[in-house]
Amino acid sequence: MSENDDAADASGDDHAADDLTHTTDEGDVQMVDVGDKPDSERRAVAAGEIRLQPSTIEAIRADQVGKGDVLATARVGAIQAVKHTWETIPMCHQIPITNVDTDFSLAEDRIELRVAVETTGKTGCEMEALEGVTTGLNVVWDMVKAVEKDDAGQYPDTGIENVRVLTKEKQRA
């Protein structure tokens, strides 16, 4: 359950503007008060993919990208992003991250990244998982951009796609 889940009514219907938990009655933005919520064990898994040229995938597999080990660097970037989500997403709580797993799957023309985040706390960790995925994929792009560019300096074959939350779980601690 995330911060936004707390605002959901029992019917699951869309919310009126005055029901948004990040907005006061006066329309000001605020952080949700989760102080009275019990701690829960929480886990979220997000995924996304970066579309690349097949030759770039082969260079990554062979560890022949000039900037270094693409996936190792992307893994570090993903984990750092998870730990710093509260600094980049307005109104996001700083939560105690207990575990981060990253998993890269290489296909002929794309790399999928799955990031699983675990915490024990008062609010969910799906934003952290999403930040891990997007930053990890951005790091891949940064590491391979020299070989992905066409003659005009553009990236016609490169794209980050299908970023989504796959699962989220909550159990009382």
Secondary structure, 3 states (H helix, E strand, C coil): CCHHHHHCCCCCCCCCHHHCCCECCCCCECCCCCCCCCCEEEEEEEEEEEECCHHHHHHHHCCCCCCCCHHHHHHHHHHHHHHCHHHHCCCCCCCCEEEEEEEEEECCCEEEEEEEEEEEECCCCHHHHHHHHHHHHHHHHHHHHHHHCCCCCCCCCCEEEEEEEEEEEEEEC
